[in-house]
Amino acid sequence: MKNIFKFLLAGAFVFVFMPGCTNLDEEVFSEFTDENFPTTEQQFISALGVTYTSLYAFGGHNGYLSLQEVSSDEIMIPQRGSDWLDGGIWLRVHRHEMTPAEGALENAWNWAYSGISDCNRVTALFEALVAEGKVDAGVAASFIAEVKTIRALYYYWLLDLFGNVPIVTSFAGADPAPPTVDRADVYAFVESELLENVPNLSRAVDQSTYARMNYYTGQAILAKLYLNAEVYTGTPQWSKCVAACDEVIAGGYSLEGDYFLNFDTNNEPSKENIFVIPYDENQAQGFFLPAMTLHYSSQETFNLTFQPWNGYCTLQEFYNSYDDSDRRKGEYGNQQVRGNFHAGPQYKSDGVTPIIDSGFDDPDGPEIVFTPEINEHFPGAYRQAGARVGKFEFALGSTNNLNNDFPVFRFADILLAKAEALWRMNPADPDALALVNQVRQRAGVDPYTELTSDNILAERGRELFYEGWRRQDLIRLGKWTSEWDFKPASDEHTELMPIPQNQLNANPNLRQNPGY
C-alpha cells in the first residue's frame, strides 16, 4: 500500500467520529480533547486525510470525469444492443442535449460539495484549535492552507462545469439554502483563495508531498484558472498564466522520456506528474477504467478478475488525428506496444489466441477487432466498434479497481498551457513554438513550424487524452459548438452544464443556467 494511504485513510477514520455523522453505534466525539488533538506533522496529515479521500470518485463512471469526456470529441458511449442506453443520458451528453435531470450532473455536484463540506469541517476544527490555544498558529498555518487549496480545487471544478454555483466556506451554521454566485465571482473567490494560501504550502517535491497539495500544485491550479479566465470572466489573463506556469517549471519537474511511465500501474516515480489521485485496488478504490472501456471478452486479454462492461471508446476522427508514427497512438493490433488506444485484433494474454465474442454477430465475425470506425451511435452500434482507452496500464490479473494513480496535473500540460498563453500574446513567439515541439519531440513526430488555434487544440488532445481537459479546451479554443462524429452543431449555452434539477428543487435560492 502506498505510504500516502496510511495518512489519508487514518484521517478518514478519525473523522468518522466528528460532527456531521449520525446514526453511529460507536461513541461520537464532538470535539478534539486535550488528549487527542493533533500536535505533530504526522497527526495533522492524518487529521486532514478525509479532505483527500473524497477525490477517489473522480475516476469512476457517471460523474465529473464522464461528463468532461463524453461531452467532447474524444470519447463516446454508443448504445450496443440493449447495453448502455441508460435512459439515453450518454447520447444526450455527447450530442450536447443535456437536461437538468441527468444523474451524472447530480453525482458531480454532490461529489464536489461533499468534498467542500469536508474541507470546511476540517478548516473549522483546525482554526478552533488555534483559537483555543491548543495548537500554535504557525504550526497549523500550512495545514489550514493545504485544506483551503483542496477546497479551491473543488470550486475550480464547479466553476468550470457549472459556472454559477453557491460558495459555502463555513461548516457549523452554514446556510442550508445558499444563493447562486455568478461565475465571475466564483472565479474571483478561487483566485483569492489560491493567492492567499498557496504561498504557505510546502515546496518539497518528494514522498512527503506526493498526492498532496504543495506549492507547485497550487500554481498549476492557478495556471489552469488563468488559461481559461477569458471563458470564465470575459477578461483574458495570459501573462498571469505564464507566470504561474513558470513557478511550476521552476519546481524541478520534467518530461519523462517514456510518456507511458506517467500512467503505469506503479507510476509513483514519475517526475512529470505534479498532483495525482492515489488509487489502490484495496484501500482507495474508484478508478475502474478497464471495466468502463474494454469488451466483455477482454477479460481474457488481461486475465481480469471481472468482466468489463464494453462502454467507453474514442471517436474515429480523434483516433485518426494521431500520426501512425506517434508513439502515443500505439500500434494497431499489437498488444505488446503501449498506446493511448486498444485498436485492431484482440488476443488472449498469450498474445496469440484471438478472443471471441460468441454472443453477438458483428459483420467481421466473432473474433474481436476493435475498429476505429463506429457504425452508429444508437441503437445498434457493433459491440466491437470503437478503439478503446488504453492509456493507463492494465496489469495482468487486475481487479475492477486499478492501482494506477491518476495524474490531475502534469508537467506536459503546464508546458502546453504556457505555450498557448505566449502564443495568445504574440503568435510569432518562438518560445511558444519550442514548448509545443518539446512535447511533440517525445512523441516522435515532426515539429510544428507554426502555431494555430487548431494545431494547439489538436496537440493538447493527443497529449492529454482522457485526463479530463478536453471539454474546456474545446470551449476555450472555439470548437465546442462544432459538429463532430455523431454530434450536430450545438448552441453556446451548452458551454455550461445545467444545474441539477434535484438541487433546484431543494434550494429555492439556486438559479438555473441560461438555455435549460
C-alpha positions as semicolon CSV with decimal commas, in nm:
position;residue;x (nm);y (nm);z (nm)
1;M;0,000;0,000;0,000
2;K;0,132;0,344;-0,088
3;N;0,256;0,539;0,214
4;I;0,022;0,828;0,149
5;F;-0,275;0,600;0,218
6;K;-0,154;0,539;0,572
7;F;-0,212;0,908;0,642
8;L;-0,522;0,966;0,433
9;L;-0,711;0,658;0,546
10;A;-0,620;0,719;0,908
11;G;-0,757;1,069;0,869
12;A;-1,076;0,941;0,716
13;F;-1,120;0,702;1,009
14;V;-1,063;0,974;1,268
15;F;-1,322;1,199;1,113
16;V;-1,590;0,930;1,101
17;F;-1,639;1,025;1,465
18;M;-1,654;1,401;1,416
19;P;-1,965;1,623;1,392
20;G;-2,183;1,572;1,088
21;C;-2,215;1,195;1,114
22;T;-2,529;1,040;1,258
23;N;-2,676;0,701;1,340
24;L;-2,347;0,556;1,461
25;D;-2,340;0,294;1,733
26;E;-1,988;0,393;1,835
27;E;-1,916;0,681;2,072
28;V;-1,920;1,009;1,884
29;F;-1,658;1,267;1,978
30;S;-1,794;1,619;1,944
31;E;-1,454;1,787;1,960
32;F;-1,083;1,727;1,994
33;T;-0,988;1,671;2,356
34;D;-0,669;1,757;2,542
35;E;-0,560;1,402;2,472
36;N;-0,640;1,356;2,103
37;F;-0,590;1,683;1,915
38;P;-0,307;1,686;1,659
39;T;0,026;1,840;1,752
40;T;0,281;1,671;1,525
41;E;0,308;1,697;1,149
42;Q;0,205;1,335;1,102
43;Q;-0,101;1,383;1,322
44;F;-0,208;1,688;1,123
45;I;-0,165;1,497;0,798
46;S;-0,379;1,216;0,936
47;A;-0,643;1,462;1,052
48;L;-0,673;1,628;0,711
49;G;-0,688;1,295;0,529
50;V;-1,065;1,300;0,485
51;T;-1,034;1,603;0,258
52;Y;-0,844;1,388;0,008
53;T;-1,045;1,067;0,023
54;S;-1,343;1,234;-0,145
55;L;-1,126;1,265;-0,456
56;Y;-1,140;0,892;-0,523
57;A;-1,475;0,921;-0,701
58;F;-1,305;1,134;-0,970
59;G;-1,200;0,839;-1,186
60;G;-1,526;0,646;-1,185
61;H;-1,825;0,630;-1,416
62;N;-2,130;0,859;-1,416
63;G;-1,977;1,168;-1,260
64;Y;-1,740;1,457;-1,321
65;L;-1,486;1,283;-1,546
66;S;-1,759;1,114;-1,751
67;L;-1,925;1,450;-1,818
68;Q;-1,597;1,613;-1,921
69;E;-1,501;1,330;-2,155
70;V;-1,825;1,202;-2,310
71;S;-1,935;1,556;-2,395
72;S;-1,617;1,603;-2,600
73;D;-1,489;1,483;-2,937
74;E;-1,256;1,223;-2,786
75;I;-1,494;0,985;-2,603
76;M;-1,839;0,843;-2,666
77;I;-2,052;0,561;-2,526
78;P;-2,256;0,405;-2,808
79;Q;-2,567;0,203;-2,739
80;R;-2,466;-0,155;-2,820
81;G;-2,786;-0,356;-2,847
82;S;-2,955;-0,332;-2,509
83;D;-2,636;-0,216;-2,338
84;W;-2,551;0,140;-2,239
85;L;-2,878;0,310;-2,327
86;D;-2,910;0,414;-1,961
87;G;-3,217;0,623;-2,036
88;G;-3,030;0,798;-2,317
89;I;-2,804;1,005;-2,090
90;W;-2,479;0,935;-2,275
91;L;-2,639;1,000;-2,613
92;R;-2,763;1,336;-2,486
93;V;-2,435;1,431;-2,319
94;H;-2,237;1,356;-2,634
95;R;-2,484;1,548;-2,852
96;H;-2,497;1,841;-2,607
97;E;-2,863;1,783;-2,535
98;M;-2,820;1,751;-2,157
99;T;-3,117;1,812;-1,930
100;P;-3,116;1,912;-1,561
101;A;-3,244;1,565;-1,473
102;E;-2,924;1,379;-1,573
103;G;-2,798;1,165;-1,286
104;A;-2,434;1,232;-1,371
105;L;-2,487;1,603;-1,308
106;E;-2,630;1,527;-0,965
107;N;-2,336;1,297;-0,891
108;A;-2,077;1,555;-0,995
109;W;-2,247;1,829;-0,792
110;N;-2,279;1,615;-0,478
111;W;-1,922;1,487;-0,512
112;A;-1,777;1,838;-0,525
113;Y;-1,987;1,979;-0,244
114;S;-1,923;1,675;-0,027
115;G;-1,552;1,741;-0,067
116;I;-1,606;2,109;0,008
117;S;-1,803;2,022;0,322
118;D;-1,518;1,800;0,442
119;C;-1,274;2,085;0,381
120;N;-1,495;2,331;0,568
121;R;-1,525;2,091;0,861
122;V;-1,151;2,031;0,889
123;T;-1,071;2,401;0,849
124;A;-1,314;2,490;1,128
125;L;-1,162;2,228;1,357
126;F;-0,804;2,339;1,291
127;E;-0,892;2,706;1,336
128;A;-1,075;2,627;1,661
129;L;-0,766;2,453;1,796
130;V;-0,562;2,765;1,723
131;A;-0,825;2,996;1,876
132;E;-0,838;2,784;2,192
133;G;-0,460;2,797;2,224
134;K;-0,422;2,421;2,189
135;V;-0,209;2,447;1,876
136;D;0,038;2,715;1,772
137;A;-0,090;2,920;1,478
138;G;0,241;2,883;1,298
139;V;0,223;2,505;1,321
140;A;-0,133;2,489;1,190
141;A;-0,094;2,752;0,915
142;S;0,042;2,528;0,641
143;F;-0,220;2,260;0,707
144;I;-0,507;2,509;0,701
145;A;-0,363;2,644;0,374
146;E;-0,349;2,289;0,237
147;V;-0,715;2,224;0,314
148;K;-0,823;2,557;0,166
149;T;-0,628;2,480;-0,151
150;I;-0,808;2,147;-0,185
151;R;-1,135;2,336;-0,139
152;A;-1,031;2,583;-0,408
153;L;-0,971;2,291;-0,645
154;Y;-1,324;2,164;-0,589
155;Y;-1,460;2,511;-0,657
156;Y;-1,244;2,533;-0,969
157;W;-1,406;2,214;-1,099
158;L;-1,753;2,352;-1,020
159;L;-1,662;2,684;-1,185
160;D;-1,557;2,500;-1,499
161;L;-1,852;2,261;-1,521
162;F;-2,148;2,460;-1,389
163;G;-2,017;2,817;-1,376
164;N;-2,271;2,982;-1,147
165;V;-2,270;2,799;-0,814
166;P;-2,308;2,870;-0,441
167;I;-1,999;2,941;-0,230
168;V;-2,001;2,789;0,117
169;T;-1,698;2,833;0,343
170;S;-1,837;2,757;0,690
171;F;-1,937;2,427;0,848
172;A;-2,133;2,486;1,168
173;G;-2,424;2,716;1,094
174;A;-2,375;2,703;0,718
175;D;-2,665;2,843;0,516
176;P;-2,884;2,543;0,423
177;A;-3,000;2,721;0,105
178;P;-2,704;2,925;-0,020
179;P;-2,766;3,150;-0,321
180;T;-2,615;3,118;-0,666
181;V;-2,295;3,318;-0,715
182;D;-2,215;3,448;-1,063
183;R;-1,937;3,269;-1,247
184;A;-1,702;3,569;-1,248
185;D;-1,737;3,598;-0,871
186;V;-1,670;3,226;-0,825
187;Y;-1,355;3,279;-1,033
188;A;-1,253;3,571;-0,811
189;F;-1,309;3,359;-0,500
190;V;-1,097;3,071;-0,630
191;E;-0,820;3,308;-0,733
192;S;-0,816;3,488;-0,397
193;E;-0,815;3,161;-0,202
194;L;-0,520;3,033;-0,403
195;L;-0,323;3,357;-0,386
196;E;-0,370;3,367;-0,009
197;N;-0,292;3,004;0,068
198;V;-0,056;2,866;-0,195
199;P;0,248;3,063;-0,065
200;N;0,207;2,881;0,268
201;L;0,231;2,535;0,112
202;S;0,538;2,314;0,113
203;R;0,776;2,344;-0,181
204;A;0,901;1,991;-0,132
205;V;0,869;1,761;-0,433
206;D;0,914;1,420;-0,276
207;Q;0,727;1,147;-0,091
208;S;0,623;1,392;0,182
209;T;0,402;1,583;-0,064
210;Y;0,313;1,303;-0,303
211;A;-0,063;1,315;-0,376
212;R;-0,093;1,623;-0,153
213;M;-0,127;1,991;-0,226
214;N;0,213;2,156;-0,244
215;Y;0,316;2,498;-0,374
216;Y;0,352;2,375;-0,730
217;T;0,013;2,206;-0,739
218;G;-0,138;2,534;-0,622
219;Q;0,042;2,715;-0,903
220;A;-0,081;2,455;-1,151
221;I;-0,441;2,524;-1,045
222;L;-0,375;2,896;-1,090
223;A;-0,225;2,832;-1,433
224;K;-0,536;2,647;-1,547
225;L;-0,760;2,911;-1,389
226;Y;-0,581;3,188;-1,579
227;L;-0,565;2,985;-1,901
228;N;-0,946;2,981;-1,904
229;A;-1,002;3,323;-1,748
230;E;-1,148;3,475;-2,063
231;V;-1,409;3,198;-2,078
232;Y;-1,490;3,233;-1,709
233;T;-1,494;3,613;-1,680
234;G;-1,464;3,771;-2,025
235;T;-1,116;3,905;-1,942
236;P;-0,803;3,714;-2,053
237;Q;-0,515;3,664;-1,810
238;W;-0,243;3,527;-2,036
239;S;0,052;3,690;-1,860
240;K;-0,070;3,559;-1,524
241;C;-0,097;3,213;-1,677
242;V;0,264;3,233;-1,796
243;A;0,380;3,347;-1,452
244;A;0,203;3,058;-1,278
245;C;0,346;2,811;-1,531
246;D;0,694;2,948;-1,469
247;E;0,653;2,886;-1,097
248;V;0,572;2,521;-1,170
249;I;0,856;2,489;-1,420
250;A;1,097;2,612;-1,151
251;G;0,986;2,327;-0,924
252;G;1,210;2,063;-1,078
253;Y;0,950;1,866;-1,274
254;S;1,041;1,735;-1,618
255;L;0,902;1,536;-1,909
256;E;0,955;1,164;-1,870
257;G;1,139;1,004;-2,159
258;D;0,866;0,740;-2,171
259;Y;0,523;0,902;-2,193
260;F;0,351;0,591;-2,056
261;L;0,552;0,579;-1,735
262;N;0,314;0,851;-1,615
263;F;0,023;0,607;-1,643
264;D;0,182;0,282;-1,526
265;T;0,035;0,070;-1,251
266;N;0,324;0,188;-1,037
267;N;0,360;0,544;-1,159
268;E;0,481;0,699;-0,833
269;P;0,835;0,750;-0,971
270;S;0,710;0,989;-1,241
271;K;0,898;1,319;-1,245
272;E;0,620;1,463;-1,461
273;N;0,308;1,410;-1,252
274;I;0,253;1,715;-1,033
275;F;-0,059;1,608;-0,845
276;V;-0,221;1,267;-0,857
277;I;-0,516;1,091;-0,701
278;P;-0,350;0,786;-0,538
279;Y;-0,568;0,488;-0,620
280;D;-0,527;0,145;-0,466
281;E;-0,724;-0,166;-0,558
282;N;-0,800;-0,240;-0,192
283;Q;-0,766;0,076;0,016
284;A;-0,852;0,357;-0,224
285;Q;-1,092;0,230;-0,484
286;G;-1,272;0,422;-0,756
287;F;-1,066;0,407;-1,076
288;F;-1,224;0,128;-1,280
289;L;-1,137;0,229;-1,635
290;P;-1,090;-0,130;-1,766
291;A;-1,449;-0,208;-1,672
292;M;-1,572;0,107;-1,843
293;T;-1,392;0,067;-2,176
294;L;-1,299;-0,295;-2,251
295;H;-1,513;-0,558;-2,426
296;Y;-1,660;-0,831;-2,210
297;S;-1,420;-1,086;-2,358
298;S;-1,119;-0,862;-2,290
299;Q;-1,122;-1,030;-1,952
300;E;-0,910;-1,297;-2,123
301;T;-0,664;-1,041;-2,260
302;F;-0,563;-0,915;-1,918
303;N;-0,667;-1,213;-1,701
304;L;-0,902;-0,976;-1,522
305;T;-1,088;-1,088;-1,213
306;F;-1,410;-0,937;-1,351
307;Q;-1,593;-0,900;-1,683
308;P;-1,574;-0,549;-1,837
309;W;-1,880;-0,352;-1,949
310;N;-1,794;-0,267;-2,314
311;G;-1,871;0,104;-2,298
312;Y;-1,630;0,394;-2,346
313;C;-1,447;0,428;-2,678
314;T;-1,285;0,703;-2,879
315;L;-1,419;0,862;-3,196
316;Q;-1,271;0,763;-3,530
317;E;-1,183;1,121;-3,617
318;F;-0,996;1,165;-3,289
319;Y;-0,814;0,833;-3,328
320;N;-0,707;0,936;-3,679
321;S;-0,575;1,270;-3,552
322;Y;-0,261;1,083;-3,442
323;D;0,009;1,014;-3,698
324;D;0,088;0,644;-3,719
325;S;0,443;0,735;-3,612
326;D;0,313;0,900;-3,294
327;R;0,434;0,688;-3,001
328;R;0,128;0,789;-2,803
329;K;-0,106;0,621;-3,051
330;G;0,024;0,266;-3,021
331;E;0,026;0,004;-3,296
332;Y;-0,294;-0,131;-3,444
333;G;-0,342;-0,492;-3,336
334;N;-0,016;-0,510;-3,137
335;Q;-0,086;-0,560;-2,766
336;Q;0,284;-0,559;-2,687
337;V;0,318;-0,189;-2,770
338;R;0,164;0,057;-2,524
339;G;-0,064;0,320;-2,673
340;N;-0,343;0,557;-2,584
341;F;-0,576;0,310;-2,756
342;H;-0,653;-0,058;-2,780
343;A;-0,732;-0,100;-3,150
344;G;-0,732;-0,382;-3,401
345;P;-0,744;-0,760;-3,340
346;Q;-0,755;-0,856;-2,973
347;Y;-0,590;-1,161;-2,821
348;K;-0,578;-1,358;-2,502
349;S;-0,295;-1,290;-2,260
350;D;-0,068;-1,519;-2,464
351;G;-0,073;-1,256;-2,738
352;V;-0,157;-1,521;-3,000
353;T;-0,504;-1,666;-2,944
354;P;-0,787;-1,438;-3,063
355;I;-1,058;-1,353;-2,814
356;I;-1,411;-1,426;-2,928
357;D;-1,747;-1,254;-2,898
358;S;-1,966;-1,561;-2,918
359;G;-2,285;-1,389;-2,811
360;F;-2,325;-1,144;-3,096
361;D;-2,255;-1,142;-3,469
362;D;-2,061;-0,840;-3,587
363;P;-2,017;-0,823;-3,966
364;D;-1,647;-0,907;-3,937
365;G;-1,715;-1,226;-3,740
366;P;-1,681;-1,338;-3,380
367;E;-1,306;-1,273;-3,348
368;I;-1,286;-0,939;-3,171
369;V;-1,141;-0,647;-3,365
370;F;-1,168;-0,300;-3,212
371;T;-1,236;-0,097;-3,525
372;P;-1,171;0,278;-3,511
373;E;-1,484;0,331;-3,721
374;I;-1,814;0,320;-3,533
375;N;-2,115;0,226;-3,742
376;E;-2,370;0,426;-3,544
377;H;-2,428;0,595;-3,212
378;F;-2,752;0,410;-3,137
379;P;-2,941;0,183;-3,126
380;G;-2,722;-0,080;-3,291
381;A;-2,355;0,007;-3,254
382;Y;-2,144;-0,303;-3,308
383;R;-2,008;-0,446;-2,987
384;Q;-1,654;-0,438;-3,129
385;A;-1,681;-0,085;-3,266
386;G;-1,451;0,188;-3,143
387;A;-1,089;0,199;-3,028
388;R;-1,077;0,162;-2,651
389;V;-0,896;0,369;-2,390
390;G;-0,554;0,213;-2,341
391;K;-0,355;0,499;-2,193
392;F;-0,333;0,354;-1,843
393;E;-0,159;0,023;-1,791
394;F;-0,399;-0,262;-1,723
395;A;-0,186;-0,504;-1,525
396;L;-0,243;-0,876;-1,576
397;G;-0,477;-1,006;-1,309
398;S;-0,623;-0,664;-1,232
399;T;-0,937;-0,630;-1,028
400;N;-1,204;-0,381;-1,131
401;N;-1,016;-0,115;-0,933
402;L;-0,682;-0,001;-1,070
403;N;-0,369;0,073;-0,869
404;N;-0,260;0,342;-1,117
405;D;-0,254;0,691;-0,969
406;F;-0,449;0,939;-1,181
407;P;-0,248;1,250;-1,283
408;V;-0,474;1,552;-1,234
409;F;-0,193;1,797;-1,313
410;R;0,102;1,701;-1,531
411;F;0,412;1,890;-1,642
412;A;0,337;1,843;-2,013
413;D;0,007;2,025;-1,960
414;I;0,192;2,314;-1,796
415;L;0,430;2,340;-2,094
416;L;0,137;2,343;-2,336
417;A;-0,054;2,594;-2,123
418;K;0,244;2,830;-2,118
419;A;0,288;2,786;-2,493
420;E;-0,074;2,875;-2,561
421;A;-0,063;3,179;-2,334
422;L;0,256;3,305;-2,503
423;W;0,101;3,244;-2,846
424;R;-0,212;3,435;-2,746
425;M;0,001;3,738;-2,662
426;N;0,229;3,700;-2,966
427;P;0,151;3,438;-3,235
428;A;0,510;3,458;-3,357
429;D;0,669;3,395;-3,016
430;P;0,945;3,135;-3,076
431;D;0,931;3,015;-2,716
432;A;0,568;2,913;-2,759
433;L;0,655;2,703;-3,063
434;A;0,955;2,549;-2,888
435;L;0,746;2,440;-2,589
436;V;0,490;2,261;-2,804
437;N;0,765;2,097;-3,006
438;Q;0,929;1,978;-2,685
439;V;0,616;1,773;-2,619
440;R;0,593;1,658;-2,981
441;Q;0,957;1,550;-2,984
442;R;0,893;1,299;-2,709
443;A;0,604;1,159;-2,913
444;G;0,838;1,103;-3,207
445;V;0,652;1,326;-3,453
446;D;0,772;1,610;-3,671
447;P;0,792;1,955;-3,513
448;Y;0,539;2,222;-3,593
449;T;0,664;2,515;-3,800
450;E;0,397;2,749;-3,665
451;L;0,119;2,751;-3,410
452;T;-0,251;2,793;-3,481
453;S;-0,556;2,752;-3,262
454;D;-0,633;2,430;-3,447
455;N;-0,296;2,264;-3,401
456;I;-0,270;2,376;-3,039
457;L;-0,606;2,212;-2,972
458;A;-0,504;1,901;-3,165
459;E;-0,176;1,863;-2,976
460;R;-0,342;1,915;-2,639
461;G;-0,591;1,645;-2,734
462;R;-0,327;1,394;-2,836
463;E;-0,111;1,458;-2,531
464;L;-0,382;1,490;-2,266
465;F;-0,628;1,230;-2,394
466;Y;-0,858;1,103;-2,118
467;E;-0,716;1,331;-1,848
468;G;-1,035;1,535;-1,814
469;W;-0,936;1,853;-2,002
470;R;-1,085;1,813;-2,350
471;R;-1,419;1,983;-2,283
472;Q;-1,262;2,305;-2,155
473;D;-1,003;2,303;-2,433
474;L;-1,276;2,278;-2,698
475;I;-1,463;2,566;-2,537
476;R;-1,158;2,790;-2,495
477;L;-1,032;2,727;-2,848
478;G;-1,369;2,782;-3,013
479;K;-1,465;2,430;-3,123
480;W;-1,721;2,326;-2,862
481;T;-2,023;2,412;-3,074
482;S;-1,880;2,250;-3,388
483;E;-2,012;1,935;-3,550
484;W;-1,820;1,611;-3,497
485;D;-1,886;1,236;-3,514
486;F;-2,246;1,172;-3,404
487;K;-2,287;1,528;-3,277
488;P;-2,453;1,811;-3,469
489;A;-2,354;2,174;-3,427
490;S;-2,469;2,289;-3,082
491;D;-2,568;2,611;-2,912
492;E;-2,326;2,813;-2,697
493;H;-2,547;2,778;-2,389
494;T;-2,418;2,420;-2,359
495;E;-2,075;2,553;-2,263
496;L;-2,217;2,531;-1,911
497;M;-2,384;2,220;-1,779
498;P;-2,733;2,260;-1,633
499;I;-2,773;2,288;-1,257
500;P;-2,916;1,953;-1,138
501;Q;-3,293;1,959;-1,103
502;N;-3,288;1,795;-0,761
503;Q;-3,069;2,078;-0,633
504;L;-3,306;2,339;-0,774
505;N;-3,597;2,162;-0,608
506;A;-3,419;2,154;-0,273
507;N;-3,280;2,509;-0,279
508;P;-3,505;2,794;-0,399
509;N;-3,206;3,030;-0,399
510;L;-3,034;2,848;-0,684
511;R;-3,060;2,981;-1,040
512;Q;-3,065;2,760;-1,348
513;N;-2,806;2,832;-1,616
514;P;-2,942;3,003;-1,931
515;G;-3,092;2,782;-2,201
516;Y;-3,204;2,497;-1,975
